[in-house]
Each structure stands twice: as structure tokens, then as C-alpha cells.
């Protein structure tokens, strides 16, 4: 089980500038893990780290040698070196692959091998696995790569979605998509291709001298098959393990209607119906099932280091224990700091039977992490933070295009350009039209949910502050923990207040435009209701400023390695809005 000393507990540490999910981690990312960092990873209770890899960067293909990278040997040597160093700290190195990644449509390879082309997307061609050459190339590439990676603890694989790989990889069949245009693959089952790919990895693993886990991640197999994707899981090669998302594939009630969970969530405990059904389906075969979770933060709100929703985090750990989850992958590309939440995980593993009880767990956690504080009040605040966060409207449009992660820097203006909001997980322009984030949601319900969420968080925060206000005892480290966690909780409250203001402005602007027949680009009249929301948000941004100035962690988004808000952008927002409102806020 996941709490056993040897169970995989995999982390990612990518907090240094320049080390992001998009970087060449096999070549440069290993430098992120010096001995001090590896020792810290182990001390925090993790025994694995993971790197993002591409097969074409590492392989020594004999089938298509023209695709081999001249730096392949340097990359595999760097990974082996990291694995050797990490092992001295009791930490294994795991590699993530989503391969074979398609090639640019202008790549000379396609001129030489036009018959191997699959569908095109993003100026790329997929690989057609219904040709004899592509599976042969893939088996050779995988086997040759794994032979160079002795000492790696494991591999985990996405075989649907994400990158363009095989002909079925981007087809959302169950969401109304059509079979691929490829005449060879359109009549094949995607499960055939996936199991063929998994068999290649399994065959390569068997040629390695030391044990290496291969985990098949079920990420978006639901594109093609209903839960539990029996067409794939019933055909798993012997020795292949499963990595299942803790929340994805779950359903909950949100403001009187069912809401499907399509991403990692700290507003929903899980396990999802999909995890349960899939684990039950493979239980007779004894297939180990690992959970993909986010311990610190999710796209729901990830411009703070962690969300102190400890009742939810504890409930996830309890559920993983009850389901006898074999191990976990605890961080993707966000929320990779060591925080209260990761300490909670380590504490739970110390005595799972005892800490299944929430009250006992909270008391121990508060005292060990913060020192002499009012542990009961702290635990109550954690429970209320969790309850408040349950109101979050967890939809893909809200997570990927909503204002939550950038709200402190988002300017409200009477000038409306009508530009759609950019992606929350990249450094896109904010945009001033949030309709994309509201797809499938009622704006009034969204405002009511975030208003309730903010009010609950604010009340819990007041208790949190009182519980820690008079504590001067404990170690310097515990004092630092108190400062950091109060900073995080306070900034979360300010961000939620901004979100309420942003959506209220969106609603009021829509009302005025409908009444006056306005269309963007346009300038709205200086109505009292609009100006009042702007003044309120300028004042709220003023509350964010000292927090951000004192804590460089705030506003940073690890997915793209940049800030969604910082002191400079907040100052500019305040100045512009105060000038537009025409009075000091």
C-alpha cells in the first residue's frame, strides 16, 4: 500500500527559474536535483522523482537512425547519473513518456516515408501504427532506450490525449468526434494500438537487468471507452501497472446540478467513480493501482504555493488507504513546493491507523508544524477552508480560462475591447471577456458560489489568524511555517474577493450593454454600480500588495514558469483603476 516504505511516492521539484515542464529535462532538468534537494525530497517522505522525456531525444533507433538526436547519449548518461545519485538517498527516478510524438509536416522524414503518415494536427503528422514499419520502429526505439537507462525506477505513460502520437490519439470519439481520417486505422480499435504500445514498453523492460516499473496512465482513455475502459484494462500485458486519476471521472452535485470532474481537484475528495470501477476491474488479476493526485494545488488556484484545505487532503489520504492504493504520483507541473500539505502527507504515513481519525490527525499536525498554537482552532479553520472551497465551479472552461489565478492583477475598466480571456496556465494576455470561462455555467450561480466561497474562507481565516497570533514558542522553522501559511491563506482570501468582483463586474457590464445596445469595442457609461465595483476591487488589490511584496512565492505559476501577478502589475492596476474611477479608493 502507498504508506508502505517501499511503495512509490513520486514527487516533482521544479521550482527553480528556467526549469519548467516545457524544458529539456533529460538534458538540463537533472541539475535541479542536487544532493541537497534529493535529501530534502527523501526527508519529506517521497521516494521518487520524475522527469519529462521524449523518446526521440533518447533513442538510438536502428530502424530510422536519421531521427536519432546527437545529444541522446548525453541525455541518457545524465539520467543514469541522476538515478545513481538519487539511489544513495533512497529516491528512484521515474520517466514520463507520451510517445511517439508526431513530426512537423515539413520534416524531411515524411518526404522519404509518406506512407507512414497519420492524421495532421498542430502542423504535425501522427504516426500510423497500422503500417508494419511504425510498430517495428517503436519497439526498437523503446528497447534501445531502456537498455541505456539501467537504474531507472520506473516509467509512466500517457497513450491518449496530450501530444499527437498515433492516429487515434486526439480523437474524442465519445464526445462526438469522428474516427481518424486514416483509412488503415479508422476501422481499428484504439485499444489495439494502446496495448501494442504497452507491449513494446513491457518487452523493453524485460531486457533490463534491474527492476523497472511500467505504469499505464488512464488519462483520457475515456475519449474512446466508457468506464472502466475495459477494452484496454482487460488487455494489459502482464507486469504493466496502472496509474489512475484520483478525481478525473468523478461526479458531484454543485448548486443543485451534477457536475463532472475533468481535472485534478481540491474541491472534490474522490476517489472518482472511474478509479473505483477500474481498480475493481483489474483486482482479480492483482494489477497494482497507483493514484495520480495533486497535494498542494490544482488549476483551481495555483498561484499560491498550497491550499490549506486539510480536511480534503486528509480525506484523500484516508480514501487511498481504504482503497489499498499501491502508490502515488503527487505532483505534475504545479504545486511542487514543500508545504504544510506535503508535511501532512508525511505525518499521515508515520501512523496511518492512528491518523485515520481527523481530530487526532489535525491536533498532531498543528502542533508539529506550527508549534504551540491552539490546535483545535487550527483544525477547525482547516475544515472550514475545505468546506468553503467545495463551492468552486470545477469545469474545464473555468479552470483553463477563468480569472482565479490572475485576478489580483486583472484590471476592470469601462472600456470593453471584447477580447477573450487567455489561458490560465500560460502567460497569455488577460483579455476582458470571460464568457469562455462560463461555458456551461450560469453566471449568477458562479457569483453566488464564489461569494459563498470567499465568505467562508474569510471567516476561517479570522480563526486561523487568532489561533496563531499569540504563539511565539517553537523552533525558528515552525515560526517560518506560521508566516508562510498565513501569507498563503491571506492571499487566497484576497484572490477570492477579486474573483467575486471580476464576475460581478462581468454581470453588471452585460446588463448595461444589453440595456444600451452596446457591442465591443465600446466604452460603458459611468454608472454608479460599475464604478462601485471598480473602486471595491482597487481597494482589494491594495490589500494584496503588501502580501505580494513580502512573499515572492505568490503569483508564480509553475506551468509556464512566470508570474500571473506581482507587485508591479498590481500597482499598475490600482493606479489605472483609481484614475478611471476618478477618486482615491
Order of alpha helices (4+ residues) and beta strands (2+ residues): beta-alpha-beta-alpha-alpha-beta-beta-alpha-beta-beta-alpha-beta-alpha-beta-alpha-beta-beta-beta-alpha-beta-alpha-beta-alpha-alpha-alpha-alpha-alpha-beta-alpha-alpha-beta-alpha-beta-beta-alpha
